[in-house]
Amino acid sequence: MGFQTGLSGLNASSKRMDVIGNNISNANTVGMKVSRTEFTEMIASALGASGGRGAGGGIGVAIGAVTQQFTQGTINITGNSLDVAVNGGGFFELTQPDGTKAYTRDGQFKLTSAGDIVTNSGANLMGYPTDYLGVATSTSIQKLTVPTGAPIPALATSEITAEFNLDSRAKLGSTAVAPDIPVPIGTVGTTLTGYDAQGVPVPINLYFDKTAADRWNVYIPNPNIPAVTVPPTPLNPPVLLASMEFDANGALTGTLDNTGTATAILGSINIDLYSTNPNVNTGSTPPGQFAATLDLSKATQYGTAFAVSSLTQDGYTAGNLTSVKINEQGILTTTYSNGQTQARGQIALADFRNVQGLTPVGAGAWVETSASGQPVEGKPGNGNFGKLRSGATEDSNVDLTAELINMMTAQRDYQANAQTIKTQDQVMSTLVNLR
């Protein structure tokens, strides 16, 4: 019996050494969780005994379980935009190449030529679909992808916002009374670039002329001539868009369109833009015409020089992918050569009632079992789910100092069990040699 007891101790110590060796070898593996060997005592019991009187002595040791400790690892800054660390609870959800689900804490993701976000083993990162602003559009998760092939399509300008101050000290101009009489254009004006439906730049020029006390006209160039001269040519006056009225404090009080009718929304008027691209809106009159909205609600009239503080429009030309970033809520944002940024999904996290019940399958991944329970999915930062740290990875939680001490202890255990076998051999030899 003593030989078997010592042998069980040797096997258990050897298994513990294997686990310690695996921990040490993976001390630099991202997302790795340290394993621990748990032992259980083996007891012999007499057949038919009752009341516990038949319990015999211990007959050795067995491996009860090898468990992993899911404590937080150190966050290591890498600077790689596709490296992501979970700071708190949760696992990244993956779809492996064979279609099965897996879960990992290893956030070293890569972008494939097809635009998929994958792990080093080729598993797809899963997440929630969103609109371009990052608002989730579904509660069902799917593979996260970004367009890497064709450029994103162009968007025609539909909204223009101008924020500026008009000098209340400016002299009055005069209003045209006939098409062949030039409209004096003041020295104030501004310009920005819009885009037609195919992404061709369209210059947008705005001119402002004071026509009465606290009242200004807004003009754009006549589309029938290449550009507006100052003053304009007699037969091609600029197009009157609207009139702006200000109160005694310099705030905009109302906007009239070119027919003198008050606009429904303060400072917001409809205008026509004109593209020189022969392929856009060929059926319009004149060709290339398309509609947009001009927001003048932030205009003011103070006794300072004319100044434009903000001038924006929502159109853009086509653009190619230049970078991908992930924020702490897991929103995947793509940046393009045309200066646009678009959200392309949100990383999903999963957690379990019993993480110890997960089964490791290699490559830093685990799969669910009946012991772990089914995954609970959610978004980073919500509830018990941790936030994400982009440009960083989670180091393994292996404590090398502790593992080296455990290794020395396991080595001594192995030697001690070997010594029990040696002693048992000596006792057996003494019995055999009795005369």
Summary of the structure (lengths in Angstrom):
residues: 435
radius of gyration: 37.7
end to end distance: 23.8
largest distance: 141.9
contacts: 1328
relative contact order: 0.20
helix: 14%
strand: 41%
